[in-house]
Each structure stands twice: as structure tokens, then as C-alpha cells.
Amino acid sequence: MTRLFFDIDGVLAEFREAGDFSELLQQGYFLHLKPQEEPLKALWALAADPDFEVHTLSAVIKESPYALAEKQAWLDEFIPDTVKRQFCWCGEDKSLAVPGGIQPGDILIDDYNFNLRLWKEKGIAVKLLNGINDRHGSWDGPRAKNDAEHITRTIRALAAAN
């Protein structure tokens, strides 16, 4: 069984640039992020497939008294109960939140190169192209367009190759 880890901010939920850091600390910022329909469709399809164990994996701003609870509430609204949830602190290696550590066939779907580079040392990292995060083409690994069919096809191909 292949384990999949979907990032939230910029993948399952819109990435909304903040004017400054204090905006990220305000109550309601994470709770009201707009869902990204295509990646959510892909998550739902893969979560229904017995060949995949699907997780969300998101970094939380330690300084925010609201971020963790708001991300949990957001997940309650948009993600099936069968999807497991992992969290780490912003700036930490996401692998620290992975049960049993990253295995070679584990796949991360993320929009942020920092997370992807750390992940690909042990697992498979896929950059979700969200319209604002690949302007310079600096990611040299697998990419998935913001399209449910393309995401699922990319994930299935990578899982089959492992």
C-alpha cells in the first residue's frame, strides 16, 4: 500500500499571500481558506482506492493560537474521515510528523520546494502546480497540474513504478 501525504496550504486550500506575518496570526485566516476543487477531487478518489493510505500533512504556525484548531475545522469540512492527519511546526522537516518515518514509496504532494527537497531524500516528492509556485522552474522532480485527473494519473504512475 502506498502512503500519500497531501499538503493543505497551497495544495488542498488556496494559498493566500499575507501582507505581513501578523495577518497569518489573525483568527479566521486558516478557517476561511478557499478549497482547491481539483486537488480535493484527487484526494477523494485516491482515498477511496484500497491501494492508497491517504494523509494530510501540514505545517502550523507556532505563534498562532488559532492555526491548528482552524486547520482541523477546515479538514472536518472538506476531507473524508478515513484520511489521517499529521501536523508539524512551520520550518520543521515534515518527515518528523510521519508515522514511522518516511518510507521509500511514500509520496508527498506539496507546493513548496523546501518541503519537497527534504522529502525526496527518502521518498517521492511531487510538486503541485498551483499557478503561482513554478515561475522559475526550480523544482527538478515530478510535477502535477492543478487538475484532478492529472494529479491521480501522476500519483498512480509513481506508485506503480515503485
Buried (B, 14 or more C-beta within 10 A) or exposed (E): EBBBBBBBBBBBBBBBEEEEEEEBBEEEBBBEBEBBEBBBBBBBBBBEBEEBBBBBBBBBBEEBEBBBBBBBEBBEEBBEEEBBBBBBEBEBBBBEBBEEEBEEBBBBBBBBBEBBBBBBEBBBBBBBBBEEBBEEEEBEEBBBBBBBEBBBBBBBEBBEEE
